[in-house]
Amino acid sequence: MKILGVDPGLRITGYGVVSVPDGFSFHRSIDLIEAGVIRTETRMGIAARLRRLHDGLSEVISEFKPDILAIEKLYTHYKHPTTAILMGHARGVVCLLSGTSSIPLVSVASTHVKKAVTGRGHASKLQIQRMVQHYLGLKKPLEPFDMADALAVAIAHAFSLKRKERD
């Protein structure tokens, strides 16, 4: 099974595709297929930025044909409502692509992602980055953090599938 994890943002969107074999164990059985970022420029209008995000993720979906699209649930502090609205636009593009590509969409809470990957629900970006490196057997951590965050979402969903298998 291929899982496409996405960390949506208007400036930088991270993505990562992993392969999870049937009956995998928790350690060293998730393979990295591809990871990257889609960048937009702040001088671009919102429509152009969303179009670039759409086109970039469409290419990833066309090339790697994921079975599941995993995205972090939207969370923002109440003091920053504008951030929530802007993130919602980027997240909406991902949801639209899920629908138009007929790929099931899974939303995962950020605390669940952190706990699944690091064992702590309030882990730092650096801790997430290092654990993603560990799970994927990489020689060095992925940069920028957006790639590691996207892969953490995919890995967390893979772990939840494994738990469902056991139950």
Secondary structure, 3 states (H helix, E strand, C coil): CEEEEEECCCCEEEEEEEECCCCCCCCCCCEEEEEEEEECCCCCCHHHHHHHHHHHHHHHHHHHCCCEEEEECCCCCCCCHHHHHHHHHHHHHHHHHHHHHCCCEEEECHHHHHHHHHCCCCCCHHHHHHHHHHHHCCCCCCCCHHHHHHHHHHHHHHHHHHHHHHC
